[in-house]
Amino acid sequence: MDHPISRALTDVGARLAAAEQVAGRPAGSVTLLAVSKTFPEPALRAAYAAGARQFGENYVQELTVKAAALADLPDLVWHFIGPLQSNKTRPVAELAHWVHSVDRLKIAERLAAQRPEHLPALNVCLQVNVSGEASKSGCTPEELPRLARAVAALPRLTLRGLMCIPEPTPDTARQAAQFALLRELRDQLVADGLALDTLSMGMSADLEVAVAEGSTIVRVGTAIFGARDYSHS
């Protein structure tokens, strides 16, 4: 009998394939990132057995514990997608393959300084506050060009693109406008000479809208693993 996570991954994969087709995007052009925050090791192993290889974590301690526990699994790619404090950058620099949530130069400088020399450059995305909500992390669209140029110049990092978390709203036009803003900001940086290929945007509830607006990585947790229990995190 199929594991529930296996069935859920199949369903999300079908949603993603349909969204690519509707948007006129090539099949497989959008990466599915399984957001495993708060879920225990067996859940990740079930997802891995069902074909997931890219996992997203929001908390440094969880990333550290899970990376050690799952070190036996080949081809695992760890994405750190949560807010990152400057005093907690070292484990992320040492363990992650991607960081989506760089929102200020100090964080990028610490990641660059702490990235081990024997590892490939750390892939980073800059988080942009596209909704203007005071509670949201991310640099402003106005701050972005200067930050992007500074981060792109750092050693041991590869600036890949941009990430956003739009305001939660059932209004798909409003969602689309915020995703489109991120795409336009990325396109402007590319026009200015930066080689960016990544838009990390879209989650369980809005991945179709994000794909239509050009997302290359969707960060899906609830639709794969179920509702989260934060009592242990």
Secondary structure, DSSP 8 states (H G I E B T S, - for coil): ---HHHHHHHHHHHHHHHHHHHTT--TT-SEEEEE-TT--HHHHHHHHHTT--EEEES-HHHHHHHHHHTTTSTT-EEEE-S---GGGHHHHHHH-SEEEEE-SHHHHHHHHHHS-TTS--EEEEEEB-SS--TTS-SB-TTTHHHHHHHHHTSTTEEEEEEE------S-HHHHHHHHHHHHHHHHHHHHTT----EEE---TTTHHHHHHTT-SEEEE-HHHH-S--GGG-
